[in-house]
Amino acid sequence: MKIYISADMEGISGVVDFAQTSIKDEAKEYDRARSLMTAEVNAAIEGALAAGATEALVNDAHGSMRNILLEELNPVAELVSGTPKPLSMMQGIDEGIDLAFLVGYHAQAGSFYGTLGHTYTGRVYSVVLNGQPVGELGINAALAGHFGVPVVLVTGDRSLVEEAQSLLGEVETVAVKQAYGMTAARSLSPSKVHELIQQAASRAVERGGVPFVVGKPITLTIGFVRSAHAEMAELIPDVRRLDARTVEFVHEDMLTLYRAWRAMVGLACLVN
């Protein structure tokens, strides 16, 4: 059985500020966050192996996508790192995967409570998929579903866990911290988090799950922070402008829609 792990950093226990998530800000804090991130990924791998998984593919899905410490990663796993990648946060999901874990994820943009909540970039205010507000969790789970892969484990803060349970139903979750605000949270100790993730990963592998498949046609609606961002996104063929800051893209194919989403975000990031 082959397990896939998409690992982000903002949803890791102890990470409460964007300054911890990039070497450009606080190098010591970033190095610490990398170690915490790698350890939570290892806990998920160990739990999966204990339940019968035989392979693990880990995709570093945060920022530069060069965060996980390969030398500290469980040797059973292979690591996908670097950016840009064709499938970005979900690179490798199309490579014969049986089950997917989303580790260290965070709440979507616009969440009332969610530490470091956003959706891919600070230029995005909201994302709606077929009428359902989603964040990185929903977009990436839908792409996994396109390839017939169920997301069976989600870890992050309490807001993200509630988001996962609402969207994906009976999915294993681990809340590693409770948000008090955008840059404040009450975190569990690493040893406790690792124990909980190992147990949840084992249960997830034993239970399996059902892919999250979005009904067709698929409508993606993006609310940007500024009109200039929407103007850039509108350059993509078949993207329709709904108002000053909102665009819409409709397609029958989730993979095509995901690529259009990435292109729109990329263009929006070219302007302030």
Residue, then its C-alpha position, 0 to 999 in steps of 0.5 A: m500500500k502506497i501512502y501519499i503525504s502533502a505536508d504544509m508548515e502553518g498547521i504544525s504544532g508550535v508554529v504561530d507566526f509567518a516569521q517562523t515559516s521562511i528563512k528570510d525572516e528568523a533563521k533560527e525559528y525557521d530551522r526549528a519549524r522545519s524540524l517540527m514539520t519533519a517530525e510530524v510527517n515522520a509520525a504519520i509515516e510511522g503510524a501508516l507503516a504500523a497499519g500495513a502501508t509499505e511505501a510513502l511518498v512525501n511532497d513538501a507543500h510549503g512556500s519554497m517547498r524545500n523545508i522538510l529535512l531529508e536526512e531526518l525523514n523516515p527512510v521508507a519515504e521518498l521526498v518531492s521538493g522544490t518549486p514550481k511543480p506541475l501539481s504544486m502542493m499535490q505533486g505525485i498524487d497521480e503516481g499510483i497512490d492508495l491513500a492521502f494524508l494532509v499534514g500541517y495544513h491550515a484554515q482557509a482564507g477568511s476563517f473566523y479563527g485559524t492560525l496563519g489562515h490563507t489560501y495559497t497566497g495573501r492575495v486570495y480572500s475567498v475560494v468557492l468550489n461548486g458553492q462550497p467555501v474551500g481552502e487549500l484542504g478542499i482544493n487539494a482533496a478535490l484534485a486527489g479525488h480526481f485521481g481516485v485517491p481518498v484523503v483519510l488523515v488531516t492534521g492542523d489547528r482546530s479550525l482546520v480540523e472542523e473544516a475537514q470534518s465538515l467537507l470530508g465527513e468521516v476522516e481521521t483528524v488531529a488538532v495539534k493546536q487551538a487558534y486564539g487568533m491569526t498569530a496566536a495559538r495554544s499548542l500541544s507538545p511535540s511528543k503528544v502530537h506525534e503520539l496522536i498522529q501515529q494513532a490517527a494514521s494507523r486508524a486511517v490506513e485500516r479504515g480507508g476512505v472515499p475520494f472527495v469528488v466534485g460534481k460536474p460541471i465544476t465552478l470555481t469562484i475566487g474573491f481576490v483582495r484587490s481588483a488588480h489581482a482579479e484583472m490579472a486572473e482574467l487574462i486566463p482564457d474562459v475566466r469570467r469577471l463577476d465584479a471588481r475583485t471576483v472571477e469565475f472559471v467553469h470546467e468539466d475536468m478537475l485537473t484542468l480547473y486546478r491548473a487554471w487556479r494555479a495560473m490565476v494565483g500566479l498571475a495575481c502574485l505579479v502585482n501588489 
